Structure formats: structure tokens, C-alpha cells
Amino acid sequence: MPSTNRNSATPLKPGKCAIIVGSAKGLGGALARKLAREGFVLGLVDRNSELLVQLCAEINAGNVGQAFPYVQDVTSYEEVPALFQKILVDLGGLDTFIYVAGILLPTTPTTYDFEKDRLMISVNALGALAWFNVVAPVFQALHSGHIVGISSVAGDRGRVGNPGYNSSKAALTTYLEALRNRLSRYGVHVLTVKPGFMDTDMLKSSPRTFWVVSPEQAAEDVYKALRQRRQTIYTLGRWGWIMFIIRHVPSVIFRRLSL
Ligand SMILES: NC(=O)c1ccc[n+]([C@@H]2O[C@H](COP(=O)([O-])OP(=O)(O)OC[C@H]3O[C@@H](n4cnc5c(N)ncnc54)[C@H](OP(=O)(O)O)[C@@H]3O)[C@@H](O)[C@H]2O)c1
């Protein structure tokens, strides 16, 4: 765990500090670089210690921002409360929490694999809930803060291709909506992000891709939405129109499509 010469937060005050879970590469890595350029002090959490340490070194070699690495597998839910407290003390405050970690395990429309479904739900949904349940009470008490969850267009409808992934993202999207409804009255902002396709390692598991954005472009979209206190965004934005239509296709028609 890192040492830091920042003053410990006593009492905790909101500042330009963020925790990003699932930040070693892909969208999480791009968000870490973006927030560092904006001057944030970052607690970066991921299971990939080598990439995480490299990313922190890269950020700390720059002139703005600062980053500390914390190794955690998000399915080790019981570690979260103590790790969260440690990061709060190291950072000296917290303004923004972003859950990015996710896995997409390839399957086919005729495959039924409980182990894959269990893993996707564990990382994409339960890992997020473990973190939200320690972050939300702190922000509620502070009457401030931003919580961001990276969900997916895949959570908007159950499709033939990957029910486990669809369900994990639907659970995350609904949980974030409930958190928003709980916390907005305390001044806490909750943002749901629904990417379409991003050019990351995860994309290698997708059979068909189009309108692919770079993780850097998606990170810019997330940061802009944070500043604007948006509730839900799609990246690319045009996915919002497409998914509006897809959400309203009657089930009797939707089940005949190979979407
Ligand atoms: N790429 C897309 O087209 C796309 C589209 C829609 C939504 N999304 C969502 O966007 C988010 C970011 O995806 P990405 O494309 O940036 O994926 P990525 O490049 O694969 O990065 C995901 C990061 O999460 C980490 N991670 C995975 N499982 C973990 C665990 N159990 N504990 C801790 N860290 C873990 C990964 O570490 P490892 O390297 O060790 O696995 C990796 O650093 C995900 O939630 C994904 O579902 C992606």
C-alpha cells in the first residue's frame, strides 16, 4: 500500500479526490489519466497490480494529479470496508467515486454456463454494490459527492447473445437509479454511463462491432457528464436514440430478432 505525504482527512472534507475501481486499463485507465490532467488525487483500484503500478508511475511523473495504487479483486467483497477507509485517509478526502470494473465472458445463443453467468454478476454487479454500500453513506452524510457506474447498452434489454452479461448490467443500471432516487435529496449526484462499443480489450469478446469509440473519447464524455451533473448518458450519444427505440420494441417482435 502507498505512503503519502498528504494530510489525513480529519474531519473528512470533500475535495478534488476520486476513487476509480477497475482502473488499470481500458476506460478506467483513460478516466484515471483524464482526472489526473484535471488535477485530481486518485485512489486507483484494480486486480492487475503490474498495470496499476505502471499507470500510477506515469501519472505521478506528470505535472498535475497524483495517483496511488490499491490491489483488489472486486469479488473479495469483505475487503471493501477496510480498503475504503484506508484510501479515504491516504487521499485526505473524497469527491468522486467511479465503478468501472467489468468482464464480458463470451458465450453463444445455445450455451448455458452457470459459472460464466456467476462470474459476470459477481464482478459487474455485486462488486459494484459492495463499494456503493460504503461510499453512499459517506456522501449522504457530507451532502455532496459524485457516484458514477459504468453500465452498458447491454443492460437495457435481455438479448439472445449473453443473458448473464445483460442481467449484470441491468442490475447495475437499476441499482444506480435507486441510489440516485435515495441520494439526490442529499445533494449527491449519481451518474449512469451506458457505452456502446469501446476500443478496449473487452471488445475482443464482441462478435459484431460498429460505432466504436476510443476509451479516451468515452472518458471525455463521462467527465463532461460529471461536470453537468447528468443522470444517464450513452457514449456515443446516438445510442440513446437507438436504445429508446429498442426498449420500446414489443417483446413479441423482439424475441424473433437475433439481437
Ligand atoms: N469495451 C466495450 O465495448 C464496453 C461496452 C459497454 C460497456 N463496457 C463496460 O465498460 C467497463 C470498462 O470496460 P473496458 O472495455 O475498459 O474493459 P477492460 O479494458 O477489460 O478493463 C476492465 C478493467 O477491470 C478490471 N477487472 C476485471 N475484473 C476485475 C476484478 N474481479 N477485480 C478487479 N478488477 C477487475 C480488469 O482487470 P484485468 O485486466 O485483470 O481483467 C481491467 O483492468 C466495464 O464495466 C464494461 O462492462 C465496455
The ligand as a Gaussian input file, in Angstrom:
#p B3LYP/6-31G(d) Opt

LIG

0 1
 N      -15.475000      -2.196000     -24.211000
 C      -16.757000      -2.083000     -24.535000
 O      -17.124000      -2.143000     -25.730000
 C      -17.800000      -1.854000     -23.464000
 C      -19.113000      -1.608000     -23.870000
 C      -20.083000      -1.368000     -22.907000
 C      -19.739000      -1.367000     -21.565000
 N      -18.462000      -1.615000     -21.201000
 C      -18.149000      -1.597000     -19.764000
 O      -17.151000      -0.626000     -19.516000
 C      -16.367000      -1.019000     -18.376000
 C      -14.886000      -0.949000     -18.740000
 O      -14.650000      -1.910000     -19.744000
 P      -13.331000      -1.887000     -20.635000
 O      -13.786000      -2.079000     -22.024000
 O      -12.472000      -0.740000     -20.281000
 O      -12.692000      -3.271000     -20.137000
 P      -11.178000      -3.712000     -19.910000
 O      -10.271000      -3.000000     -20.843000
 O      -11.208000      -5.197000     -19.930000
 O      -10.880000      -3.169000     -18.425000
 C      -11.589000      -3.658000     -17.321000
 C      -10.727000      -3.484000     -16.101000
 O      -11.441000      -4.044000     -14.979000
 C      -10.559000      -4.951000     -14.317000
 N      -11.234000      -6.045000     -13.654000
 C      -11.930000      -7.066000     -14.225000
 N      -12.333000      -7.930000     -13.304000
 C      -11.879000      -7.458000     -12.106000
 C      -11.951000      -7.937000     -10.780000
 N      -12.560000      -9.084000     -10.473000
 N      -11.381000      -7.206000      -9.802000
 C      -10.747000      -6.042000     -10.076000
 N      -10.619000      -5.550000     -11.327000
 C      -11.185000      -6.256000     -12.334000
 C       -9.701000      -5.510000     -15.436000
 O       -8.559000      -6.179000     -14.932000
 P       -7.980000      -7.449000     -15.755000
 O       -7.171000      -6.881000     -16.855000
 O       -7.175000      -8.189000     -14.740000
 O       -9.162000      -8.252000     -16.246000
 C       -9.405000      -4.245000     -16.211000
 O       -8.347000      -3.521000     -15.658000
 C      -16.854000      -2.415000     -17.997000
 O      -17.751000      -2.334000     -16.915000
 C      -17.587000      -2.891000     -19.240000
 O      -18.597000      -3.843000     -18.930000
 C      -17.488000      -1.859000     -22.103000

